[in-house]
Amino acid sequence: MKKVFICIWLILAIFCLIYGILVRMTGSGTPFFMVWLATGVLFLLFAILVWTDLWSRFPTAIHILFGIAVIAFLALFFILEGRILSGFHEKGRENLNYIIVLGAQVREDGPSPVLAYRLERALDYLKENPETACIVSGGQGYNEPCTEAEAMAAYLMERGIPEERIIQEKEATTTKQNIRYSMTFMEPGSSVGIVTNNFHVYRSLRIAEDQGLDDFCGIAAGSRRFYLPNNMYREFFALGKYYLAKILPI
């Protein structure tokens, strides 16, 4: 049993460390790769504790508390990940009054891959529903050459969407602000589609509900398979933070 636990911890540690390094090397655009590295180091520490028999020297109460903590974390992890997965195939509805494209990182050479997926999904929807207006929402980060809204509008116009169908919201820096600020451009009672990547749909819809939208739906864009574990893991913490803030408002 000891060897089994050591192998499990080592395999998990190696996966997390290698994946975190690869995410960093390929330029994901966020420092979340450090969480993978920290998780890998934690698993490695567990392997060392078991291998050196230090773990067996801890009191039984510590073993029990650790087991409870692991079970509780895994239960929470699978519950939240299940909710995240529930938004993966949201297709929206036809002939919505507006769609809101949530911003993401813009680089010197254009939208990041995450944002490009959102824009391509929005482009498809706008071509299929010519009466729908598009709100592109996103301000300018410290490492971005322009506002996300400006970059998104340019991307859509270059691909044939008329400028008069595009509304730019240039101030938002969070999903909550994306939706709240975009609402100021919409007629009351309008139907709205939230366009974002599949892993981000569930939380975005919960935030839209919190902001008072009534007639809304999600429109899921794709995402790169390589980054999906990173995005799902990151979204787990983001969704946990969202629920914690509802319990303990800060």
ChimeraX commands (.cxc) that place a marker at each C-alpha (Angstrom):
marker #1 position 0.00,0.00,0.00 radius 0.5
marker #1 position 2.89,2.32,0.80 radius 0.5
marker #1 position 4.35,1.89,-2.70 radius 0.5
marker #1 position 0.92,2.53,-4.24 radius 0.5
marker #1 position 0.55,5.86,-2.43 radius 0.5
marker #1 position 4.09,6.88,-3.34 radius 0.5
marker #1 position 3.43,6.10,-7.02 radius 0.5
marker #1 position 0.13,8.02,-6.99 radius 0.5
marker #1 position 1.68,11.13,-5.43 radius 0.5
marker #1 position 4.71,10.97,-7.76 radius 0.5
marker #1 position 2.60,10.58,-10.91 radius 0.5
marker #1 position 0.40,13.51,-9.89 radius 0.5
marker #1 position 3.46,15.59,-8.99 radius 0.5
marker #1 position 5.21,14.90,-12.31 radius 0.5
marker #1 position 2.06,15.65,-14.32 radius 0.5
marker #1 position 1.41,18.96,-12.53 radius 0.5
marker #1 position 5.03,20.12,-12.74 radius 0.5
marker #1 position 5.47,19.24,-16.43 radius 0.5
marker #1 position 2.08,20.65,-17.41 radius 0.5
marker #1 position 2.70,23.87,-15.47 radius 0.5
marker #1 position 6.05,24.32,-17.22 radius 0.5
marker #1 position 4.50,23.66,-20.65 radius 0.5
marker #1 position 1.68,26.13,-19.98 radius 0.5
marker #1 position 4.29,28.74,-19.04 radius 0.5
marker #1 position 6.42,28.01,-22.10 radius 0.5
marker #1 position 3.51,28.24,-24.53 radius 0.5
marker #1 position 2.37,31.58,-23.10 radius 0.5
marker #1 position -1.12,31.10,-21.66 radius 0.5
marker #1 position -1.30,34.81,-20.81 radius 0.5
marker #1 position -1.85,34.40,-17.07 radius 0.5
marker #1 position 0.37,33.45,-14.10 radius 0.5
marker #1 position -1.92,30.53,-13.22 radius 0.5
marker #1 position 0.81,28.08,-14.29 radius 0.5
marker #1 position 2.30,28.78,-10.85 radius 0.5
marker #1 position -0.69,27.06,-9.24 radius 0.5
marker #1 position 0.16,23.91,-11.19 radius 0.5
marker #1 position 3.77,24.13,-10.00 radius 0.5
marker #1 position 2.67,24.65,-6.40 radius 0.5
marker #1 position 0.27,21.71,-6.65 radius 0.5
marker #1 position 3.05,19.55,-8.06 radius 0.5
marker #1 position 5.39,20.49,-5.22 radius 0.5
marker #1 position 2.64,19.65,-2.72 radius 0.5
marker #1 position 2.14,16.19,-4.24 radius 0.5
marker #1 position 5.91,15.67,-4.23 radius 0.5
marker #1 position 5.99,16.56,-0.53 radius 0.5
marker #1 position 3.29,13.97,0.17 radius 0.5
marker #1 position 5.36,11.33,-1.68 radius 0.5
marker #1 position 8.45,12.19,0.39 radius 0.5
marker #1 position 6.49,12.02,3.65 radius 0.5
marker #1 position 5.24,8.53,2.81 radius 0.5
marker #1 position 8.55,7.31,1.39 radius 0.5
marker #1 position 10.56,8.41,4.44 radius 0.5
marker #1 position 7.91,7.02,6.86 radius 0.5
marker #1 position 7.50,10.48,8.37 radius 0.5
marker #1 position 3.79,10.30,7.62 radius 0.5
marker #1 position 3.37,7.21,9.84 radius 0.5
marker #1 position 4.76,9.15,12.79 radius 0.5
marker #1 position 1.96,11.70,12.72 radius 0.5
marker #1 position -0.85,11.15,15.24 radius 0.5
marker #1 position -3.89,9.18,14.11 radius 0.5
marker #1 position -6.01,12.31,14.49 radius 0.5
marker #1 position -3.90,14.04,11.82 radius 0.5
marker #1 position -4.41,11.09,9.47 radius 0.5
marker #1 position -8.18,11.25,10.00 radius 0.5
marker #1 position -8.35,15.02,9.50 radius 0.5
marker #1 position -6.24,14.75,6.37 radius 0.5
marker #1 position -8.51,12.04,4.98 radius 0.5
marker #1 position -11.60,14.13,5.69 radius 0.5
marker #1 position -10.00,17.17,4.05 radius 0.5
marker #1 position -9.09,15.20,0.93 radius 0.5
marker #1 position -12.59,13.73,0.61 radius 0.5
marker #1 position -14.20,17.14,1.15 radius 0.5
marker #1 position -11.93,18.76,-1.46 radius 0.5
marker #1 position -12.59,16.04,-4.03 radius 0.5
marker #1 position -16.35,16.27,-3.44 radius 0.5
marker #1 position -16.27,20.04,-3.91 radius 0.5
marker #1 position -14.00,19.71,-6.93 radius 0.5
marker #1 position -16.28,17.28,-8.76 radius 0.5
marker #1 position -19.45,19.20,-7.88 radius 0.5
marker #1 position -18.08,22.50,-9.20 radius 0.5
marker #1 position -16.47,20.92,-12.25 radius 0.5
marker #1 position -19.80,19.25,-13.03 radius 0.5
marker #1 position -21.49,22.63,-12.97 radius 0.5
marker #1 position -18.80,24.09,-15.20 radius 0.5
marker #1 position -19.27,21.23,-17.68 radius 0.5
marker #1 position -23.02,21.85,-17.75 radius 0.5
marker #1 position -22.43,25.04,-19.75 radius 0.5
marker #1 position -20.19,23.49,-22.40 radius 0.5
marker #1 position -22.85,23.00,-25.05 radius 0.5
marker #1 position -25.01,26.10,-24.64 radius 0.5
marker #1 position -26.06,27.18,-28.13 radius 0.5
marker #1 position -28.25,30.16,-27.28 radius 0.5
marker #1 position -31.41,31.03,-29.20 radius 0.5
marker #1 position -32.10,32.50,-32.60 radius 0.5
marker #1 position -32.84,36.18,-33.20 radius 0.5
marker #1 position -31.69,37.57,-29.87 radius 0.5
marker #1 position -31.77,41.35,-29.55 radius 0.5
marker #1 position -28.14,41.45,-28.41 radius 0.5
marker #1 position -25.16,39.27,-27.85 radius 0.5
marker #1 position -22.42,40.30,-25.44 radius 0.5
marker #1 position -18.92,39.08,-26.27 radius 0.5
marker #1 position -16.91,38.97,-23.05 radius 0.5
marker #1 position -13.41,40.34,-23.36 radius 0.5
marker #1 position -10.13,38.49,-22.85 radius 0.5
marker #1 position -6.48,39.27,-23.41 radius 0.5
marker #1 position -5.41,41.19,-26.49 radius 0.5
marker #1 position -1.82,40.94,-27.71 radius 0.5
marker #1 position 0.23,43.08,-30.05 radius 0.5
marker #1 position -0.63,40.77,-32.94 radius 0.5
marker #1 position -4.35,40.64,-32.12 radius 0.5
marker #1 position -6.78,38.70,-29.92 radius 0.5
marker #1 position -5.40,35.87,-27.78 radius 0.5
marker #1 position -6.53,32.34,-28.71 radius 0.5
marker #1 position -9.16,32.41,-25.94 radius 0.5
marker #1 position -10.64,35.64,-27.30 radius 0.5
marker #1 position -10.40,34.47,-30.91 radius 0.5
marker #1 position -12.62,31.48,-30.10 radius 0.5
marker #1 position -15.24,33.86,-28.64 radius 0.5
marker #1 position -15.08,36.15,-31.65 radius 0.5
marker #1 position -15.41,33.32,-34.14 radius 0.5
marker #1 position -18.48,32.04,-32.32 radius 0.5
marker #1 position -19.94,35.55,-32.25 radius 0.5
marker #1 position -19.17,35.93,-35.95 radius 0.5
marker #1 position -21.08,32.75,-36.77 radius 0.5
marker #1 position -24.05,33.86,-34.70 radius 0.5
marker #1 position -24.18,37.35,-36.21 radius 0.5
marker #1 position -24.09,35.98,-39.75 radius 0.5
marker #1 position -26.92,33.56,-38.94 radius 0.5
marker #1 position -28.97,36.26,-37.16 radius 0.5
marker #1 position -28.60,39.52,-39.11 radius 0.5
marker #1 position -30.94,41.52,-36.85 radius 0.5
marker #1 position -28.92,40.90,-33.69 radius 0.5
marker #1 position -26.68,43.68,-32.37 radius 0.5
marker #1 position -23.31,42.85,-30.82 radius 0.5
marker #1 position -21.83,44.40,-27.69 radius 0.5
marker #1 position -18.08,43.81,-27.37 radius 0.5
marker #1 position -17.04,44.37,-23.78 radius 0.5
marker #1 position -13.58,44.86,-22.34 radius 0.5
marker #1 position -11.23,47.58,-21.17 radius 0.5
marker #1 position -7.48,47.86,-21.56 radius 0.5
marker #1 position -5.10,45.93,-19.32 radius 0.5
marker #1 position -1.61,47.10,-18.47 radius 0.5
marker #1 position -0.13,44.65,-20.99 radius 0.5
marker #1 position -2.58,45.27,-23.83 radius 0.5
marker #1 position -2.02,47.60,-26.82 radius 0.5
marker #1 position -5.65,48.81,-26.88 radius 0.5
marker #1 position -8.97,48.14,-25.24 radius 0.5
marker #1 position -10.33,44.65,-25.73 radius 0.5
marker #1 position -13.53,46.18,-27.13 radius 0.5
marker #1 position -11.60,48.02,-29.86 radius 0.5
marker #1 position -9.67,44.89,-30.83 radius 0.5
marker #1 position -12.85,42.81,-30.92 radius 0.5
marker #1 position -14.74,45.38,-33.00 radius 0.5
marker #1 position -11.86,45.55,-35.51 radius 0.5
marker #1 position -11.76,41.75,-35.74 radius 0.5
marker #1 position -15.48,41.50,-36.49 radius 0.5
marker #1 position -15.50,44.37,-38.96 radius 0.5
marker #1 position -12.55,42.90,-40.86 radius 0.5
marker #1 position -14.69,39.80,-41.31 radius 0.5
marker #1 position -17.73,41.54,-42.66 radius 0.5
marker #1 position -19.83,42.65,-39.69 radius 0.5
marker #1 position -21.02,46.25,-40.26 radius 0.5
marker #1 position -19.79,48.82,-37.76 radius 0.5
marker #1 position -23.36,49.92,-36.98 radius 0.5
marker #1 position -24.13,46.47,-35.56 radius 0.5
marker #1 position -21.27,46.67,-33.07 radius 0.5
marker #1 position -21.39,48.51,-29.74 radius 0.5
marker #1 position -18.14,48.98,-27.86 radius 0.5
marker #1 position -18.07,48.87,-24.07 radius 0.5
marker #1 position -14.50,49.93,-23.18 radius 0.5
marker #1 position -14.36,50.05,-19.38 radius 0.5
marker #1 position -14.99,46.56,-17.98 radius 0.5
marker #1 position -12.15,44.55,-16.47 radius 0.5
marker #1 position -14.13,41.68,-14.90 radius 0.5
marker #1 position -16.98,39.44,-16.03 radius 0.5
marker #1 position -19.29,41.20,-13.59 radius 0.5
marker #1 position -18.42,44.56,-15.11 radius 0.5
marker #1 position -18.69,43.16,-18.64 radius 0.5
marker #1 position -22.33,42.37,-18.06 radius 0.5
marker #1 position -23.24,45.32,-15.84 radius 0.5
marker #1 position -21.72,47.94,-18.13 radius 0.5
marker #1 position -23.09,46.28,-21.26 radius 0.5
marker #1 position -26.61,46.47,-19.84 radius 0.5
marker #1 position -26.47,50.27,-20.09 radius 0.5
marker #1 position -26.44,49.97,-23.90 radius 0.5
marker #1 position -29.50,47.71,-24.10 radius 0.5
marker #1 position -33.20,48.44,-24.25 radius 0.5
marker #1 position -35.12,47.20,-21.18 radius 0.5
marker #1 position -36.53,43.72,-21.62 radius 0.5
marker #1 position -34.11,42.80,-24.40 radius 0.5
marker #1 position -33.11,39.20,-25.04 radius 0.5
marker #1 position -29.36,38.66,-24.60 radius 0.5
marker #1 position -26.82,35.97,-25.39 radius 0.5
marker #1 position -23.56,35.79,-23.42 radius 0.5
marker #1 position -20.73,34.66,-25.71 radius 0.5
marker #1 position -17.74,33.16,-23.93 radius 0.5
marker #1 position -15.62,30.03,-23.89 radius 0.5
marker #1 position -17.29,26.77,-22.89 radius 0.5
marker #1 position -15.50,26.52,-19.53 radius 0.5
marker #1 position -16.61,30.06,-18.63 radius 0.5
marker #1 position -20.30,29.86,-19.60 radius 0.5
marker #1 position -21.75,28.53,-16.34 radius 0.5
marker #1 position -20.22,31.22,-14.10 radius 0.5
marker #1 position -21.00,33.96,-16.62 radius 0.5
marker #1 position -24.69,33.02,-16.59 radius 0.5
marker #1 position -24.79,33.04,-12.79 radius 0.5
marker #1 position -23.24,36.53,-12.82 radius 0.5
marker #1 position -25.73,37.68,-15.49 radius 0.5
marker #1 position -28.55,36.49,-13.25 radius 0.5
marker #1 position -27.06,38.37,-10.29 radius 0.5
marker #1 position -26.92,41.56,-12.37 radius 0.5
marker #1 position -30.64,41.42,-13.03 radius 0.5
marker #1 position -30.82,40.16,-16.59 radius 0.5
marker #1 position -34.13,38.39,-17.22 radius 0.5
marker #1 position -34.12,37.07,-20.77 radius 0.5
marker #1 position -30.62,35.70,-21.31 radius 0.5
marker #1 position -28.81,32.57,-22.42 radius 0.5
marker #1 position -25.30,31.30,-22.95 radius 0.5
marker #1 position -23.54,30.84,-26.28 radius 0.5
marker #1 position -20.53,28.58,-25.80 radius 0.5
marker #1 position -17.39,29.09,-27.84 radius 0.5
marker #1 position -14.68,26.47,-28.06 radius 0.5
marker #1 position -11.26,26.39,-26.43 radius 0.5
marker #1 position -7.88,24.79,-27.07 radius 0.5
marker #1 position -7.68,21.22,-25.83 radius 0.5
marker #1 position -4.14,21.66,-24.53 radius 0.5
marker #1 position -5.21,24.51,-22.26 radius 0.5
marker #1 position -8.49,22.91,-21.17 radius 0.5
marker #1 position -7.09,21.32,-17.96 radius 0.5
marker #1 position -5.58,24.69,-17.07 radius 0.5
marker #1 position -8.82,26.55,-17.81 radius 0.5
marker #1 position -10.97,24.04,-15.94 radius 0.5
marker #1 position -8.68,24.09,-12.90 radius 0.5
marker #1 position -8.59,27.88,-12.90 radius 0.5
marker #1 position -12.36,28.09,-13.31 radius 0.5
marker #1 position -12.78,25.75,-10.33 radius 0.5
marker #1 position -11.13,28.33,-8.09 radius 0.5
marker #1 position -12.99,31.22,-9.75 radius 0.5
marker #1 position -16.35,29.52,-9.25 radius 0.5
marker #1 position -15.46,28.66,-5.67 radius 0.5
marker #1 position -14.57,32.30,-5.05 radius 0.5
marker #1 position -17.87,33.35,-6.64 radius 0.5
marker #1 position -19.91,31.15,-4.29 radius 0.5
marker #1 position -17.82,32.16,-1.27 radius 0.5
marker #1 position -18.46,35.84,-2.04 radius 0.5
marker #1 position -22.19,35.17,-2.09 radius 0.5
marker #1 position -21.98,33.57,1.35 radius 0.5
marker #1 position -19.50,36.09,2.77 radius 0.5
marker #1 position -19.88,39.30,0.72 radius 0.5
marker #1 position -16.69,41.35,0.60 radius 0.5
marker link #1:1,2 radius 0.2
marker link #1:2,3 radius 0.2
marker link #1:3,4 radius 0.2
marker link #1:4,5 radius 0.2
marker link #1:5,6 radius 0.2
marker link #1:6,7 radius 0.2
marker link #1:7,8 radius 0.2
marker link #1:8,9 radius 0.2
marker link #1:9,10 radius 0.2
marker link #1:10,11 radius 0.2
marker link #1:11,12 radius 0.2
marker link #1:12,13 radius 0.2
marker link #1:13,14 radius 0.2
marker link #1:14,15 radius 0.2
marker link #1:15,16 radius 0.2
marker link #1:16,17 radius 0.2
marker link #1:17,18 radius 0.2
marker link #1:18,19 radius 0.2
marker link #1:19,20 radius 0.2
marker link #1:20,21 radius 0.2
marker link #1:21,22 radius 0.2
marker link #1:22,23 radius 0.2
marker link #1:23,24 radius 0.2
marker link #1:24,25 radius 0.2
marker link #1:25,26 radius 0.2
marker link #1:26,27 radius 0.2
marker link #1:27,28 radius 0.2
marker link #1:28,29 radius 0.2
marker link #1:29,30 radius 0.2
marker link #1:30,31 radius 0.2
marker link #1:31,32 radius 0.2
marker link #1:32,33 radius 0.2
marker link #1:33,34 radius 0.2
marker link #1:34,35 radius 0.2
marker link #1:35,36 radius 0.2
marker link #1:36,37 radius 0.2
marker link #1:37,38 radius 0.2
marker link #1:38,39 radius 0.2
marker link #1:39,40 radius 0.2
marker link #1:40,41 radius 0.2
marker link #1:41,42 radius 0.2
marker link #1:42,43 radius 0.2
marker link #1:43,44 radius 0.2
marker link #1:44,45 radius 0.2
marker link #1:45,46 radius 0.2
marker link #1:46,47 radius 0.2
marker link #1:47,48 radius 0.2
marker link #1:48,49 radius 0.2
marker link #1:49,50 radius 0.2
marker link #1:50,51 radius 0.2
marker link #1:51,52 radius 0.2
marker link #1:52,53 radius 0.2
marker link #1:53,54 radius 0.2
marker link #1:54,55 radius 0.2
marker link #1:55,56 radius 0.2
marker link #1:56,57 radius 0.2
marker link #1:57,58 radius 0.2
marker link #1:58,59 radius 0.2
marker link #1:59,60 radius 0.2
marker link #1:60,61 radius 0.2
marker link #1:61,62 radius 0.2
marker link #1:62,63 radius 0.2
marker link #1:63,64 radius 0.2
marker link #1:64,65 radius 0.2
marker link #1:65,66 radius 0.2
marker link #1:66,67 radius 0.2
marker link #1:67,68 radius 0.2
marker link #1:68,69 radius 0.2
marker link #1:69,70 radius 0.2
marker link #1:70,71 radius 0.2
marker link #1:71,72 radius 0.2
marker link #1:72,73 radius 0.2
marker link #1:73,74 radius 0.2
marker link #1:74,75 radius 0.2
marker link #1:75,76 radius 0.2
marker link #1:76,77 radius 0.2
marker link #1:77,78 radius 0.2
marker link #1:78,79 radius 0.2
marker link #1:79,80 radius 0.2
marker link #1:80,81 radius 0.2
marker link #1:81,82 radius 0.2
marker link #1:82,83 radius 0.2
marker link #1:83,84 radius 0.2
marker link #1:84,85 radius 0.2
marker link #1:85,86 radius 0.2
marker link #1:86,87 radius 0.2
marker link #1:87,88 radius 0.2
marker link #1:88,89 radius 0.2
marker link #1:89,90 radius 0.2
marker link #1:90,91 radius 0.2
marker link #1:91,92 radius 0.2
marker link #1:92,93 radius 0.2
marker link #1:93,94 radius 0.2
marker link #1:94,95 radius 0.2
marker link #1:95,96 radius 0.2
marker link #1:96,97 radius 0.2
marker link #1:97,98 radius 0.2
marker link #1:98,99 radius 0.2
marker link #1:99,100 radius 0.2
marker link #1:100,101 radius 0.2
marker link #1:101,102 radius 0.2
marker link #1:102,103 radius 0.2
marker link #1:103,104 radius 0.2
marker link #1:104,105 radius 0.2
marker link #1:105,106 radius 0.2
marker link #1:106,107 radius 0.2
marker link #1:107,108 radius 0.2
marker link #1:108,109 radius 0.2
marker link #1:109,110 radius 0.2
marker link #1:110,111 radius 0.2
marker link #1:111,112 radius 0.2
marker link #1:112,113 radius 0.2
marker link #1:113,114 radius 0.2
marker link #1:114,115 radius 0.2
marker link #1:115,116 radius 0.2
marker link #1:116,117 radius 0.2
marker link #1:117,118 radius 0.2
marker link #1:118,119 radius 0.2
marker link #1:119,120 radius 0.2
marker link #1:120,121 radius 0.2
marker link #1:121,122 radius 0.2
marker link #1:122,123 radius 0.2
marker link #1:123,124 radius 0.2
marker link #1:124,125 radius 0.2
marker link #1:125,126 radius 0.2
marker link #1:126,127 radius 0.2
marker link #1:127,128 radius 0.2
marker link #1:128,129 radius 0.2
marker link #1:129,130 radius 0.2
marker link #1:130,131 radius 0.2
marker link #1:131,132 radius 0.2
marker link #1:132,133 radius 0.2
marker link #1:133,134 radius 0.2
marker link #1:134,135 radius 0.2
marker link #1:135,136 radius 0.2
marker link #1:136,137 radius 0.2
marker link #1:137,138 radius 0.2
marker link #1:138,139 radius 0.2
marker link #1:139,140 radius 0.2
marker link #1:140,141 radius 0.2
marker link #1:141,142 radius 0.2
marker link #1:142,143 radius 0.2
marker link #1:143,144 radius 0.2
marker link #1:144,145 radius 0.2
marker link #1:145,146 radius 0.2
marker link #1:146,147 radius 0.2
marker link #1:147,148 radius 0.2
marker link #1:148,149 radius 0.2
marker link #1:149,150 radius 0.2
marker link #1:150,151 radius 0.2
marker link #1:151,152 radius 0.2
marker link #1:152,153 radius 0.2
marker link #1:153,154 radius 0.2
marker link #1:154,155 radius 0.2
marker link #1:155,156 radius 0.2
marker link #1:156,157 radius 0.2
marker link #1:157,158 radius 0.2
marker link #1:158,159 radius 0.2
marker link #1:159,160 radius 0.2
marker link #1:160,161 radius 0.2
marker link #1:161,162 radius 0.2
marker link #1:162,163 radius 0.2
marker link #1:163,164 radius 0.2
marker link #1:164,165 radius 0.2
marker link #1:165,166 radius 0.2
marker link #1:166,167 radius 0.2
marker link #1:167,168 radius 0.2
marker link #1:168,169 radius 0.2
marker link #1:169,170 radius 0.2
marker link #1:170,171 radius 0.2
marker link #1:171,172 radius 0.2
marker link #1:172,173 radius 0.2
marker link #1:173,174 radius 0.2
marker link #1:174,175 radius 0.2
marker link #1:175,176 radius 0.2
marker link #1:176,177 radius 0.2
marker link #1:177,178 radius 0.2
marker link #1:178,179 radius 0.2
marker link #1:179,180 radius 0.2
marker link #1:180,181 radius 0.2
marker link #1:181,182 radius 0.2
marker link #1:182,183 radius 0.2
marker link #1:183,184 radius 0.2
marker link #1:184,185 radius 0.2
marker link #1:185,186 radius 0.2
marker link #1:186,187 radius 0.2
marker link #1:187,188 radius 0.2
marker link #1:188,189 radius 0.2
marker link #1:189,190 radius 0.2
marker link #1:190,191 radius 0.2
marker link #1:191,192 radius 0.2
marker link #1:192,193 radius 0.2
marker link #1:193,194 radius 0.2
marker link #1:194,195 radius 0.2
marker link #1:195,196 radius 0.2
marker link #1:196,197 radius 0.2
marker link #1:197,198 radius 0.2
marker link #1:198,199 radius 0.2
marker link #1:199,200 radius 0.2
marker link #1:200,201 radius 0.2
marker link #1:201,202 radius 0.2
marker link #1:202,203 radius 0.2
marker link #1:203,204 radius 0.2
marker link #1:204,205 radius 0.2
marker link #1:205,206 radius 0.2
marker link #1:206,207 radius 0.2
marker link #1:207,208 radius 0.2
marker link #1:208,209 radius 0.2
marker link #1:209,210 radius 0.2
marker link #1:210,211 radius 0.2
marker link #1:211,212 radius 0.2
marker link #1:212,213 radius 0.2
marker link #1:213,214 radius 0.2
marker link #1:214,215 radius 0.2
marker link #1:215,216 radius 0.2
marker link #1:216,217 radius 0.2
marker link #1:217,218 radius 0.2
marker link #1:218,219 radius 0.2
marker link #1:219,220 radius 0.2
marker link #1:220,221 radius 0.2
marker link #1:221,222 radius 0.2
marker link #1:222,223 radius 0.2
marker link #1:223,224 radius 0.2
marker link #1:224,225 radius 0.2
marker link #1:225,226 radius 0.2
marker link #1:226,227 radius 0.2
marker link #1:227,228 radius 0.2
marker link #1:228,229 radius 0.2
marker link #1:229,230 radius 0.2
marker link #1:230,231 radius 0.2
marker link #1:231,232 radius 0.2
marker link #1:232,233 radius 0.2
marker link #1:233,234 radius 0.2
marker link #1:234,235 radius 0.2
marker link #1:235,236 radius 0.2
marker link #1:236,237 radius 0.2
marker link #1:237,238 radius 0.2
marker link #1:238,239 radius 0.2
marker link #1:239,240 radius 0.2
marker link #1:240,241 radius 0.2
marker link #1:241,242 radius 0.2
marker link #1:242,243 radius 0.2
marker link #1:243,244 radius 0.2
marker link #1:244,245 radius 0.2
marker link #1:245,246 radius 0.2
marker link #1:246,247 radius 0.2
marker link #1:247,248 radius 0.2
marker link #1:248,249 radius 0.2
marker link #1:249,250 radius 0.2
view
